[in-house]
Amino acid sequence: MEEKKSSPFKNAITVLVSVAIAGVFLWVALRGLDVEKIEQSLKKANYLWVAFAAVFGVSAYIFRAVRWNLLLEPMGHKISTSNSLWSISFGYLMNLTIPRSGELARSTALYGVEKVPVDKSFGTIILERVVDLFCMMIFLGLTLIFKFNAIKSFYDNSGFQPNPAFIITVIAAGLIGLFLFFKFKERFRRFSIISKIIDFIDGIFEGLKSILNLRQKGKFILLTAGIWVCYFFASYLVCFSLPETSDFTLADGCFILVIGTLGMIIPASGGIGAFNLAMKFGFTALFISMGKDAAEGGELGLAYSFITLPLQIIIMLVMGLISIPMLAKNRKI
């Protein structure tokens, strides 16, 4: 009973911390820039390009839903694309309220309509994240080849200096933990609570292994490519809405996608603040590499972020709110 009471409190703290992080990042992003120039850029933007970008944003949901079906099929769960789509949409909606809660909410929603065990579907979601990370690294590789100067400028402007020793320690600790889990997990099963945790982790690994048993590997690769092509055009087409960035190349679009993805990783509420700051740094770096005014780049980066981020949030809200009655309608008792 105490655990139930503490849960809303923990959620409230999580939301407050997330909002605070968003506020700090947004303040840093806006500091020292001419807000009036940003407003002028937003007023003269061509929002028809934003509408085109929205089509690709929604299409990514559909491709992801079909791909999720392929991952669940080897485990004996053939689910409808509709239930997959609305479970994904509900998960994204939950991410807007409590950061990083969407993955578990998505698995729970799918269990309600398809009775797929949460641990197994959660394992496939982790696999999706691994595949998405691989795809992001491909885009990062392309930007390193074609926009190295911009990457270097972004790194210099962001002030981010990763500690190699800390990264190596975290990786080593993770590998040691995995080794100990597999070596001694059967001994720990005598404790009921730990046994449930082990069963859950086993289910996750079963989900991760599903990619090895895929019957349609080619389709999986095509759907993955489709998702990231949609992500690319959803971010790149918005550049054409602003006159000053309408001449951006495909390489510039790759750079913006990578920087925007990095901004969304930070657990700020809805990506607010973190994404805006990432775009400020990103566009500043692009303008420096092009020999243009850095301050203008920062202002246009924020103008771009104030178009793209609301677009993403609107899509999440619309799809998420539609998902609630659709999941309730299809729920299995």
C-alpha positions in Angstrom: 0.0 0.0 0.0 2.8 2.4 0.8 4.4 1.6 -2.6 1.2 2.8 -4.4 1.1 6.0 -2.5 4.8 6.8 -3.2 4.4 6.1 -6.9 2.4 9.3 -7.7 4.9 11.3 -5.6 7.9 9.8 -7.5 6.1 10.6 -10.8 5.5 14.1 -9.7 9.1 14.6 -8.7 10.2 13.1 -12.1 8.0 15.5 -14.0 9.1 18.5 -11.9 12.8 17.7 -12.5 12.1 17.2 -16.2 10.4 20.5 -16.4 13.2 22.2 -14.5 15.8 20.7 -16.9 13.7 22.0 -19.8 13.5 25.4 -18.3 17.2 25.7 -17.7 18.1 24.5 -21.2 15.6 26.9 -22.7 17.0 29.8 -20.7 20.5 29.0 -21.8 19.3 28.7 -25.5 17.6 32.1 -25.5 20.3 33.9 -23.5 22.1 36.6 -25.5 20.1 36.3 -28.7 17.8 38.8 -30.4 14.3 37.4 -29.6 12.6 39.8 -32.1 14.7 38.5 -35.0 13.5 35.0 -34.1 9.9 36.1 -34.0 10.3 37.7 -37.4 11.7 34.5 -38.8 8.7 32.6 -37.5 6.3 35.1 -39.0 7.8 34.9 -42.5 8.1 31.1 -42.5 6.4 29.0 -45.2 4.3 26.6 -43.2 3.4 24.5 -46.2 6.8 22.8 -45.9 6.0 22.1 -42.3 2.8 20.3 -43.4 4.9 18.2 -45.8 7.3 17.4 -42.9 4.3 16.3 -40.7 3.3 13.7 -43.3 6.7 12.1 -43.0 6.5 12.4 -39.2 3.3 10.4 -39.1 4.5 7.9 -41.7 7.4 7.0 -39.4 4.8 5.9 -36.8 3.2 3.5 -39.3 6.5 2.0 -40.5 7.5 1.5 -36.9 4.2 -0.3 -36.1 4.7 -2.7 -39.0 8.3 -3.3 -38.0 7.3 -4.1 -34.4 5.0 -6.8 -35.8 7.9 -8.5 -37.5 9.9 -8.5 -34.2 7.0 -10.1 -32.2 6.1 -12.7 -34.8 9.1 -15.1 -34.1 7.9 -15.3 -30.5 4.5 -16.5 -31.6 2.6 -13.2 -31.3 0.9 -12.1 -34.6 -0.6 -8.7 -33.7 -2.6 -6.3 -35.8 -0.9 -3.2 -37.2 -3.6 -1.1 -35.7 -3.0 -2.2 -32.2 0.8 -1.9 -32.7 0.3 1.7 -34.0 -1.9 2.8 -31.1 0.4 1.2 -28.5 3.4 3.1 -30.0 1.4 6.3 -30.1 0.3 5.9 -26.4 4.0 5.3 -25.5 5.1 8.5 -27.1 2.2 10.4 -25.4 3.5 9.1 -22.0 7.0 10.3 -22.8 5.5 13.8 -22.9 4.4 13.5 -19.3 7.1 11.4 -17.7 10.3 11.2 -19.6 11.5 7.6 -20.6 8.2 6.1 -19.4 6.9 5.5 -22.9 8.7 2.2 -23.5 7.0 0.5 -20.5 3.7 2.2 -21.2 3.9 1.0 -24.8 4.4 -2.7 -23.7 1.7 -2.4 -21.1 -0.7 -1.0 -23.7 0.0 -3.8 -26.1 -0.6 -6.4 -23.4 -4.0 -4.9 -22.8 -5.1 -5.4 -26.5 -3.0 -8.4 -27.6 -1.9 -10.1 -24.3 1.8 -10.1 -25.4 3.8 -10.5 -22.2 5.3 -7.2 -21.2 8.9 -8.5 -20.7 9.0 -10.0 -24.2 7.6 -6.9 -26.0 9.9 -4.7 -23.9 12.9 -6.8 -25.1 11.9 -6.0 -28.7 11.7 -2.3 -27.9 15.2 -2.4 -26.5 16.3 -4.1 -29.7 14.6 -1.3 -31.6 16.7 1.2 -29.7 19.8 -0.7 -30.6 18.9 -0.7 -34.3 18.0 3.0 -34.1 21.3 3.8 -32.5 23.0 1.9 -35.4 21.1 4.0 -37.9 21.9 7.2 -36.1 25.6 6.2 -36.3 25.3 5.8 -40.0 24.0 9.4 -40.3 26.8 10.5 -37.9 29.3 8.8 -40.2 27.8 10.7 -43.2 28.1 14.0 -41.4 31.7 13.2 -40.4 32.5 12.7 -44.1 30.6 15.6 -45.6 30.3 18.1 -42.7 33.4 17.5 -40.6 34.0 21.2 -40.0 30.4 21.7 -38.8 30.8 18.7 -36.4 34.0 20.2 -35.0 32.4 23.6 -34.6 29.4 22.0 -32.8 31.8 20.1 -30.5 33.8 23.3 -29.7 30.6 25.4 -29.1 28.7 22.9 -27.0 31.5 22.7 -24.3 30.8 19.0 -24.0 34.1 17.2 -23.0 33.4 13.5 -22.3 35.7 11.7 -19.8 37.2 8.6 -21.5 37.9 7.0 -18.2 34.3 7.4 -17.0 33.0 5.9 -20.3 35.3 2.9 -20.1 34.4 2.3 -16.4 30.6 2.3 -17.2 31.1 -0.1 -20.1 33.3 -2.4 -18.0 30.8 -2.4 -15.1 28.0 -3.3 -17.6 29.9 -6.2 -19.1 30.9 -7.5 -15.6 27.2 -7.3 -14.5 26.1 -9.3 -17.5 28.7 -12.0 -16.9 27.6 -12.3 -13.2 24.0 -12.4 -14.2 24.4 -15.3 -16.6 26.8 -17.2 -14.3 24.9 -17.0 -11.0 21.2 -16.3 -12.0 20.0 -19.9 -11.2 21.4 -19.6 -7.6 19.4 -16.4 -7.1 16.1 -18.0 -8.1 15.6 -19.2 -4.5 14.6 -15.7 -3.6 11.1 -15.0 -5.0 11.5 -11.3 -5.7 14.9 -11.8 -7.5 13.4 -14.8 -9.4 10.7 -12.5 -10.9 13.4 -10.0 -11.8 15.4 -12.7 -13.5 12.3 -13.9 -15.4 11.7 -10.4 -16.6 15.4 -10.0 -17.8 15.2 -13.4 -19.5 12.1 -12.2 -21.3 13.9 -9.1 -22.5 16.8 -11.2 -23.8 14.2 -13.4 -25.6 12.9 -10.3 -27.2 16.4 -9.2 -28.2 17.1 -12.6 -29.8 13.9 -12.3 -32.0 15.9 -10.5 -34.7 17.9 -13.8 -35.3 14.6 -15.6 -36.1 13.1 -13.0 -38.4 11.4 -14.6 -41.4 11.4 -11.4 -43.4 14.8 -9.9 -42.7 14.7 -7.9 -46.0 11.4 -6.3 -45.0 12.8 -5.4 -41.6 15.7 -3.6 -43.2 13.5 -1.8 -45.6 11.1 -0.7 -42.8 14.1 0.5 -40.7 15.4 2.5 -43.7 11.9 3.9 -44.2 11.6 5.0 -40.6 14.9 6.9 -40.8 14.2 8.4 -44.2 10.9 9.7 -42.7 12.9 11.2 -39.8 15.3 12.8 -42.2 12.7 14.5 -44.3 10.6 15.4 -41.3 13.5 17.5 -40.1 15.1 18.5 -43.4 11.9 19.8 -45.1 11.4 22.4 -42.3 14.6 24.0 -43.4 12.8 25.0 -46.6 10.2 26.9 -44.6 12.8 29.6 -43.6 14.3 31.7 -46.5 17.7 31.8 -44.9 18.0 28.0 -44.7 16.2 27.0 -47.9 19.5 26.4 -49.7 20.6 23.8 -47.1 22.0 20.6 -48.7 21.2 17.0 -48.0 24.5 16.8 -46.0 23.2 19.8 -43.9 20.0 17.8 -43.3 22.0 14.8 -42.0 23.9 17.1 -39.6 20.6 18.6 -38.3 19.1 15.2 -37.8 22.1 13.9 -35.8 22.2 17.1 -33.6 18.5 17.0 -33.1 18.5 13.3 -32.1 21.3 14.1 -29.5 19.2 16.9 -28.1 16.2 14.6 -27.7 18.2 12.1 -25.7 18.4 14.5 -22.7 15.5 13.8 -20.3 13.8 17.2 -20.6 10.0 17.4 -20.7 9.1 16.9 -24.4 12.6 17.7 -25.5 11.9 21.3 -24.7 15.0 23.4 -24.0 17.4 20.6 -24.8 16.3 20.3 -28.4 16.2 24.1 -28.8 19.8 24.5 -27.4 21.0 21.7 -29.6 19.6 23.4 -32.7 21.1 26.7 -31.6 24.6 25.1 -31.3 24.0 23.1 -34.5 23.0 26.0 -36.7 25.7 28.2 -35.2 28.2 25.4 -36.2 26.8 25.2 -39.7 27.0 28.9 -40.2 30.6 29.0 -39.0 31.6 26.2 -41.3 29.9 28.1 -44.2 31.8 31.4 -43.3 28.5 33.1 -42.2 27.6 35.0 -39.1 27.5 32.7 -36.0 24.9 34.9 -34.2 22.5 34.7 -37.1 23.0 30.9 -37.2 22.0 30.7 -33.5 18.9 32.8 -34.1 17.8 30.7 -37.1 18.5 27.5 -35.2 16.1 28.6 -32.5 13.5 29.7 -35.1 13.9 26.3 -36.7 13.5 24.6 -33.3 10.4 26.6 -32.5 8.8 25.2 -35.6 10.1 21.6 -35.5 9.6 20.8 -31.8 6.0 22.0 -31.6 5.3 20.0 -34.8 6.7 16.8 -33.1 4.7 17.5 -29.9 1.5 18.1 -31.9 1.9 14.8 -33.7 2.6 13.0 -30.4 -0.5 14.6 -28.8 -2.9 14.0 -31.7 -1.8 10.4 -32.2 -1.5 9.7 -28.5 -5.0 11.1 -27.7 -6.5 9.1 -30.5 -4.8 6.0 -29.2 -6.6 6.1 -25.8 -10.1 5.4 -27.1 -8.8 3.0 -29.8 -6.9 0.9 -27.2 -9.9 1.0 -24.8 -12.1 -0.2 -27.7 -9.8 -3.1 -28.5 -8.9 -4.1 -25.0 -9.1 -7.8 -24.1 -10.3 -8.7 -20.6 
